[in-house]
Amino acid sequence: MEPIIVANKYRIVDTLFQGELQNIYVAEDIDNYSAEQFIINEILDGSVIYAVKDVFNEDAKSTLKNFIDYFYENSNFYIVSSISSNSTLDSYLSSNNLRISDKMYLTENLLTMLIKLEDANRLLKYHLLNLENISVVGIRTIVFNLNMKFDKDGLYATSATIISKLGDVICSIFANTPQASLEVDKDNIPPAIAAIVRKCKDDSYSSIEQVYRDFRSSLLYSTFIDSSVNKMIMKNIHKAKRQRSLRPLRRFVSVLIIAALLAGGYYGYKNINNIFPALGIGDISKAKNQIPIAKFSLSKSKVYVGDRIEFQ
């Protein structure tokens, strides 16, 4: 069977999903310049194509880190993305016990990414806010996976629907479980965050920017993200790293100094008689005691009262 070639550039090597709205493939470069493989999301449905075609462009490459390429072929729209090797958010939450600082940074990163996509079609944001479409890089950064499976419900998503889904994601992050519920996990979620999640679910926000504004104004944010304490901790971490990198050099220099001192001491001990003359001290030797000899004479050897004595 002949391999399927897309856009004279990508060779299909595996099929991950097939449906009425789209097909999702694993592909490789036809020229085999590298062993890297890609995800190709082939959009078949006209209404979905209309919803996403203005999002996936050159500008999106700076916002959607996994996004690589896009093009039309045979009336279908194609989205090419890299394959993420990182854990999806649902599996990451299930296998890690996150610190409160990590949860704050993940939420901060999620909100700032979504604000950059504020003008994007609601269909895209509706699907991006699924835990399986979010991956965690390191412990504090997220990226969106673009092998999302679109459905018709997303075409009718409202701003309230999207913000409600955002509340579910924030709730899951702070509850540290993908099956989070505000009612069940309220004791595990800080009150300030619980209030934000509740407002997301109650349709109290009209934009993601408002959610972010409340998040930034919380005491948790000023404590863990926008604080001098956090900056001091990071400064000390960098300082400790520099000290560790310089420690072998310092040890080497110390060894050289000690060796030089020992060598100098040994040389001085062996050549002490040659060293002191150079300093103007002269040879050190033992001399016999001698009776002092006067360097003057008297005019008389016998002296009586009233005699005049002259010293020469």
N, C-alpha and C positions, 0 to 999 in steps of 0.2 A: 504493500500500500504506500502510495506516494505521501511524503510528509506534507502537512499543511503549512504553507508559507503566508505570513501576514505582512503586508506593506513591503514586500521584497526585502525584509530586514530581520524578521523573527520567525523561527521554526518552532511549531507547537510540538512539545514532547510529552505533555500529559494534560488531561482534562480534569479539573477539580469540581466543576459544577456546570450543569446545563438546565436552562429553563426558558420560559416564554419571553422573559424580559432581557435575559443576558446569558452569556456563557463566560466561564472563568477558566483560563488555561495557565499552564506552566510553559514557558518558552525560553529559547536560547538564541543568541545572536547567530544569524545564518552564516556569517563569515568566520565564526569560531575564534574571534580575537581573544576571548576570555572564556573561562569556565563558568562565569556568572550566569545565573538563571533569573527569569523575571516572571511576574504575574501580569497577565493580560486580561483585562476585563472588557469583554466585547458586549457593548450595549446594543440590543436589538430593537427595543421599543422606542417609538418616536417621542412619546411624552417624557420618558426618562432621559433620552438624549437631549431634548429641549431644556430639561431642568439642570443638566450637569455640564453642558457644552461651554457655557460662559464661565464656569468655575475652573475647569482644567485648561489652563493656558500657561504662557511663559511666566507670568507673575506668580502663579501658584507653586512653582518649583522652589521658591524661597520660603514658602509657608508650610507646604506639605512635603516633609523631608524625604519620604519614600517615592514621591512622584518623579517619574523619569521622562515620559513621552506621551503624546496624544496625537491622534490623527483620525481622519475619515477614510473609510474604504467600503465600497458597495453599499452606501447608505447607512452603514453601521459606524458607531463611534467607539474608538478604542482608547483605553486608559492603561498605560504601562507603568508598573511600579516595581521596586525592588522587593525581594523576599526578606521579610524581617526575621532575624534569628533571635529576637528578644521575646520574652514571655508576654502573652496577652494579659491585660489587666485582671481578668477574672482568675486566671491560673496563678498570677503573681500574688493576688490577695489571699488565695487559698493556701499558698505555700510559704508565706513570709509574715512575720510578726513585725509590723511597721511601727517605728517611733512616731511621736506626734509631729516632730520636725519634718520627717519624711512625708507624712500625710499633707502637711501644709505646703510643702514644695511641689508635690504632685498636683494638688488642687490649683496652686498658683500657675503652674505650667499649663494645665488644662484650660483654665479660664483665659489666659493670655492668648493661647492658640485659637480658641473659639472667637475671641474678639477680633482677631485678624481675619476671620471668616464671617464676620458679622453680615456682610453683604452677599454672602453665598446663598444659593438656593436652599430652602428649608429641607428639601429632600436629602441633600448631602448631610446637613447637620443632624438630621433625624437619625441617619444610619451611623454617622461617626460616633454618636453618643451611645453605642452599644459596647459593653465591656470587651467583647471579643474583637472589636475593631480598634482597640486602643492597646498599644504595646508600651512597656516600660523599659527605658534605656538607663542603665545604671540603677540608681535607686530613687532618683528625683525628677527624671525627665520622661515625657511621654511623646510618642509619635502615633499618627493615625495609620492604620492599615487600609489599603485601598482595594482589597479583594472583597469588598462588602457586597452582600446580596441585597439588591434593591427589591422593594415590593410596592404595590400600589398605595398602601396606606401612607407611605412616606410622601407621596405626591400631594396629599391633603393635610400634611402636618401644619399646625399653626405655631406661632411664636410661643404660646402657652404650652403646647405639647412638647416643644423642644426644651423649654426651661424646666418643665416637669421631669423630663428624662435626665437633664443635667443634675437636678436635685437627687435623683436616684444614684447617679454615678458618684456624687460627692458623699452621699450617705454610705455607699459601699466602701469608699476609700477610708472614711473615718471609723466605720464599724469593722473594717479589716476583713470583710467577707463579701463575696459576690451576691449572696442571698440576703442582703441587708434590708431591714425594715425599720423605719423611724420609731414605730411603736415597740418593736421587740428589742431593738438595740439602743434605745435612748440613753441607757446608763453608760454605754461605751462611747457616746458621741459628746464632745464638749458642748455646753449649752449655747454658745455663740454660733457654732456650726449647725446645731440642731435647729436654731431659729431660722437660719438661712435656708436649710433644706425644707423646713415647713413652709416658708414663704414661696419657695419654688413650686411646691406641690399645691399651694393655695391660690396660684395665679396672681401673686402680689407683685411680681416683677414684669415689666414690659420689655426688658432687654437683658442680655447677658452682661452688659456694662454695669447695670444696676446691681446685679449679683456680685460682680467683682468689687464694686464700690463698698458694699457691706462687708465683704470678706477682708478688704484692705483696712477697714476702720475697726476691725476687731482687735482686742488686746492680744490674742494669739498671733496675729500677723506682726504686730509691732515687737512681740517678744521673740519670735522664731525667724522672721524674715527681714523685716526692716528695723533692725536693732543694732546698737553699738556693741552689745554683748556678742551677737553673732559675728559681726565684723572682727571683733577682737579674737574670737575663737578661730576664725579662718586665718587671721594674721599669724596667730601662734602656730597653727598647723603648718603654714608655709615656712615659718621660721624654723620649726623643728625639722622639716624636710631639708632645708638648706644646711642646717647643722649636721644632719646625718650624712649629707653628701660631702661635707668638708671634713668630717671626723677622720677618715683614713689619711687625708693629706696632713692633718694636724699631727696625727700619730707619727707619720713618717718624718715630719720636720722635727718633732721632739726627739726621735731616735737619733737623727743626725746631730742635733745639738749636744746630746749626752755623749755620743761617740767622740765629738770634737773636744769636749771638756776632758774626757778620760785620756784621749791621746795627748792633749796639751799638758795635762798633769804628769803623765808618764814621761814625756820628753823633758819637762822641767826638773823632775826628780833625777833623771840620768845626767843632766847637763847643768846642774846648779852652780858649779864653780865657773862655768862659762857665762852664765846668765847674770850673776851679781856684779862682775866687773863692768859689764855693759851698762849697769844701772848706776855706776860710780861708787860702789860700795867697796870694791877691792877684794883681794883674797882673804879668806878667813883662816888664820893660823894661830897656834899657841906660841907666845914669846916668854922668855925667862925674866923674872923680876930683877931690876937693877936699882942701885942706890942713886938717888937724885944728885945731880951735879949742878952747883950754882953757876950761873952765867955772869956773875959780877964779882968784884974784889973790893977790899977795904983798904983805906990808907994806913991804918994801924991795926995790929993784931991784939994789942992790949989796950984797953980803954979805961981811963979814970974819969972821975967826975970833973966836968968842965972841959974835957978834951973835945976837939973838933974832929969829926969823922967825915971823910969824903968817900963816896961810892963811885967806883969806876966800872 
